[in-house]
Amino acid sequence: MSNLIADTTQTTLQFILGALALVVALAWNEAFKLWFENDKSLQQNGPWVYALSVTGIAVGVGIALSHAQARLAKMGAKVIIK
């Protein structure tokens, strides 16, 4: 029963953090929209540069998290074997 509560708590926290991350992303999106609308030099290429930059950062973070998860899994496997 304790394991079920721990798993439920962890899942709930993940959903809450994901929801907060979405709210933050939407807020930044609105801020950048206003910036691009008001700055003449950014109106033509600004949104494309922003989209490509955010995509590159997201891919980089995803790869880093994937590697970190794999390392943690290996460390966990080593501890179990010992």
C-alpha positions as a Markdown table, in Angstrom:
| # | Residue | x | y | z |
|---|---|---|---|---|
| 1 | Met | 0.0 | 0.0 | 0.0 |
| 2 | Ser | 2.9 | 2.4 | 0.8 |
| 3 | Asn | 4.3 | 1.8 | -2.7 |
| 4 | Leu | 1.0 | 2.7 | -4.3 |
| 5 | Ile | 0.8 | 6.0 | -2.3 |
| 6 | Ala | 4.4 | 6.8 | -3.3 |
| 7 | Asp | 3.8 | 6.1 | -6.9 |
| 8 | Thr | 0.5 | 8.1 | -6.9 |
| 9 | Thr | 2.3 | 11.0 | -5.2 |
| 10 | Gln | 5.1 | 11.0 | -7.7 |
| 11 | Thr | 2.7 | 10.8 | -10.7 |
| 12 | Thr | 0.7 | 13.7 | -9.2 |
| 13 | Leu | 3.8 | 15.8 | -8.8 |
| 14 | Gln | 4.8 | 15.1 | -12.3 |
| 15 | Phe | 1.5 | 16.3 | -13.6 |
| 16 | Ile | 1.6 | 19.4 | -11.5 |
| 17 | Leu | 5.1 | 20.3 | -12.7 |
| 18 | Gly | 4.1 | 19.6 | -16.3 |
| 19 | Ala | 1.0 | 21.9 | -16.0 |
| 20 | Leu | 3.2 | 24.6 | -14.4 |
| 21 | Ala | 5.7 | 24.3 | -17.2 |
| 22 | Leu | 2.9 | 24.7 | -19.8 |
| 23 | Val | 1.7 | 27.8 | -18.1 |
| 24 | Val | 5.2 | 29.3 | -18.1 |
| 25 | Ala | 5.6 | 28.4 | -21.7 |
| 26 | Leu | 2.4 | 30.0 | -22.7 |
| 27 | Ala | 3.3 | 33.2 | -20.8 |
| 28 | Trp | 6.6 | 33.4 | -22.6 |
| 29 | Asn | 4.9 | 32.7 | -25.9 |
| 30 | Glu | 2.7 | 35.8 | -25.3 |
| 31 | Ala | 5.6 | 37.9 | -24.3 |
| 32 | Phe | 7.5 | 37.0 | -27.4 |
| 33 | Lys | 4.5 | 37.6 | -29.6 |
| 34 | Leu | 4.2 | 41.1 | -28.3 |
| 35 | Trp | 7.9 | 41.7 | -28.7 |
| 36 | Phe | 7.8 | 40.6 | -32.3 |
| 37 | Glu | 4.8 | 42.7 | -33.0 |
| 38 | Asn | 6.3 | 45.9 | -31.5 |
| 39 | Asp | 9.9 | 45.5 | -32.8 |
| 40 | Lys | 10.2 | 46.3 | -36.5 |
| 41 | Ser | 13.6 | 44.5 | -36.9 |
| 42 | Leu | 12.1 | 41.2 | -35.5 |
| 43 | Gln | 8.9 | 41.2 | -37.5 |
| 44 | Gln | 10.2 | 39.3 | -40.5 |
| 45 | Asn | 12.6 | 36.7 | -39.1 |
| 46 | Gly | 12.2 | 37.0 | -35.4 |
| 47 | Pro | 9.5 | 34.3 | -35.0 |
| 48 | Trp | 11.5 | 31.8 | -37.1 |
| 49 | Val | 14.7 | 32.3 | -35.2 |
| 50 | Tyr | 12.7 | 32.0 | -31.9 |
| 51 | Ala | 11.0 | 28.8 | -33.1 |
| 52 | Leu | 14.2 | 27.2 | -34.3 |
| 53 | Ser | 16.1 | 28.2 | -31.1 |
| 54 | Val | 13.4 | 26.8 | -28.8 |
| 55 | Thr | 13.2 | 23.6 | -30.8 |
| 56 | Gly | 17.0 | 23.2 | -30.6 |
| 57 | Ile | 17.0 | 23.8 | -26.9 |
| 58 | Ala | 14.1 | 21.3 | -26.4 |
| 59 | Val | 15.9 | 18.7 | -28.4 |
| 60 | Gly | 19.2 | 19.3 | -26.5 |
| 61 | Val | 17.4 | 19.0 | -23.1 |
| 62 | Gly | 15.5 | 15.9 | -24.2 |
| 63 | Ile | 18.8 | 14.2 | -25.3 |
| 64 | Ala | 20.5 | 15.2 | -22.0 |
| 65 | Leu | 17.6 | 13.9 | -19.9 |
| 66 | Ser | 17.6 | 10.7 | -21.9 |
| 67 | His | 21.3 | 10.2 | -21.2 |
| 68 | Ala | 20.9 | 11.0 | -17.5 |
| 69 | Gln | 18.0 | 8.6 | -17.2 |
| 70 | Ala | 20.1 | 5.8 | -18.8 |
| 71 | Arg | 23.0 | 6.6 | -16.4 |
| 72 | Leu | 20.7 | 6.4 | -13.4 |
| 73 | Ala | 19.3 | 3.1 | -14.7 |
| 74 | Lys | 22.8 | 1.7 | -14.9 |
| 75 | Met | 23.7 | 2.9 | -11.5 |
| 76 | Gly | 20.5 | 1.4 | -10.1 |
| 77 | Ala | 21.3 | -1.9 | -11.8 |
| 78 | Lys | 24.8 | -1.9 | -10.3 |
| 79 | Val | 23.4 | -1.3 | -6.8 |
| 80 | Ile | 20.9 | -4.2 | -7.2 |
| 81 | Ile | 23.6 | -6.6 | -8.4 |
| 82 | Lys | 25.8 | -5.8 | -5.4 |
